[in-house]
Amino acid sequence: MIGLVMAICFISHLNRASMSVAGTDRIMGEYSLTPVQMGWVYSSFLLVYSICMIPGGVFIDRQGPRRALMVVGFGSAALGASTGLLGWAGFGAAFFLTSLILVRGVMGLLSAPLHPAGARVVGNWFPAGQRSWANGIVTAAAIAGVASSYTLFGSLIGTVGWPAGFVICGAATALLASLWTAMSADRPEQHPGVHPTELSWIQGSDCARGQAEGRGDAGWLQLLRSRNLLLVTMSYAAVGYFQYLFVYWMQYYFDRVLQLGDVTSKYYAGLLQVALAIGMPLGGWLSIVLSRRWGVGKGRALVAGCGMTLSAGFLALGVVSSQPFYIVLWFALAHAALGASEGPIWATAVDTGGRFGGTAAAICNTGGNLGGLLAPVLTPWISGWAGWGWGIGVGGLICLLGACCWFGVRLEPRVEVRQGERS
């Protein structure tokens, strides 16, 4: 199950990021589109994706994560292939641009349940003490999909052209969605391949039973008044700001500010994404280790809070460094430490929601996206006023505020690690 969720996250994010690869390499020149016009294509996905996140979470809780990921998989396949078909249609530039914005916007709509559904699968299939690790490797697979799009999809369109490249990726996504449909289930007790011993291990978690029975859970609208969910969402907004800062401005910082050159800057920016992907499962593993000693709640809080604090410190060291090697090293460590917080955040959001875990995860992810949307705008504004050192460094200050949120997170006893998980 976790392998299938990882594969869906990987290919969904590859399909998402491939638009920027095709846009830069082929589409903008072929249709004489300006960067602003191409930016509308990119933003159409992200805007609709963010708006539909919470409705997507409600859909997960009503229909189950299996159906939600079917929608994501087949939707990403259909809209990805449709992107390629637009290139074969022979439209003029104006009609092509309008159609492309519409297609990518619909893809954002159908992709909205992706991460909340993946987190809900983890909540259903793993005992409490294992969920941070499982969520960490799922989010790492998504980052790997983004990082590989530059080479995999770039090579593909270099061989067959960008329209055929989108169609081929769409077909591969449809095949994976079919595999998910045939082999997945919402809960382990519904899956014919689950051994009774495995089932008893999973269901031995009090939190897993609580989610299945809906014990003590209020209506999903009351999630908006949950202190735990509010704090975790605020923390994830800080994570989102930091991550989007690196996505949108690190290559520019290396190339234009530090004058390291285009090729070197792309390479260094890619290394930072690799560091983030490495930090995600490591944070999940560390959460397991600490949960065995201190309990699930304290273990997650220590990993997330300390990871974000270290991230801010490493970022500051990178800003004040003068040698490119040390700048990249400190920035990579900052991104890896930040990635460690992903697993605990997703696991805590789902556990807080109980049987409305999909909606809770969607609320949390909405906060992450809203925080992320500020970074592309605030970073150059602050840099123009106080210099790029402050423009980058503010991300560390925001990260520290996000770390402080974990002082107030309190998980209920039913999500504490059971005795069998301590051995």
Protein Blocks (a to p, Z undefined) as FASTA:
>chain_A
ZZmmmmmmmmmmmmmmmmmmmmmmmmmmmnopafklmmmmmmmmmmmmmmmmmmmmmmmm
mnopklmmmmmmmmmmmmmmmmmmmmmnopafklmmmmmmmmmmmmmmmmmmmmmmmmmm
mmmmpcfklmmmmmmmmmmmmmmmmmmmmmmmmmmmmmnojklmmmmmmmmmmmmmmmmm
mmgcfbfklpmkbcfklmmmmmmpmklmmmmnopoiacfklmmmpmklmmmmmmmmmmmm
mmmmmmmmmmmmmmmmnonojklmmmmmmmmmmmmmmmmmmmmmmmmmmmmmnojklmmm
mmmmmmmmmmmmmmmmmmmpmbfklmmmmmmmmmmmmmmmmmmmmmmmmmmnmmmlmmmm
mmmmmmmmmmmmmmmmmmmmmmmmnojklmmmmmmmmmmmmmmmmmmpccdfklpccfkl
mZZ
